[in-house]
Amino acid sequence: MSRLLRADTVDLRTDTVERLLARRPLTFADWCTAHADVFRQALDAV
């Protein structure tokens, strides 16, 4: 799946996020960057 996301080949797209949030959706890479610390903290807690 990550290979498909990186290649931007996931076919199902809607405008739902943009309509609800009045902004463009984040890319998967941007979401990962924004939430990386949460995952690091979870790993440190294990």
N, C-alpha and C positions, 0 to 999 in steps of 0.2 A: 504494500500500500504506500509506504513512504516513497518508493521509486515512482509510483504513479503521481503522487502529489508533487514531487520535485519536477517531474516532466510536465506538470500542468495538463494531464490528460484525463482527469476525472470529469466525466461528462455531465452529471446532474448539477445544474446551477440554477438558482432562482434569485430573485431580487428581494426576497423576504427580509434578510438582514438589513439591507440598505433602506427598505421601506420602514422597518420597525425602529431602527436606530438613527436614521437620517444621516448615515455615513456609510462609506464603503466598508465591506468586511475586511478583517485582517487576513493576510496570507497565512498559511500554515507555518512558514518560517518565522514570521513576525510574532505569531501566537507563542511559538516555542521560545523565542527570545524573551518575550515578556513574562513567561511563566517558569523560566529555567530555575530561578532561585527556589521556587516551591518544591520542585523535584529534587534539587540538591538537599534541601532541608529534610525532606522525607527520607532520602538515602542516609543522611547523617543520623537520623533517629533510629535506624534499624540496627 
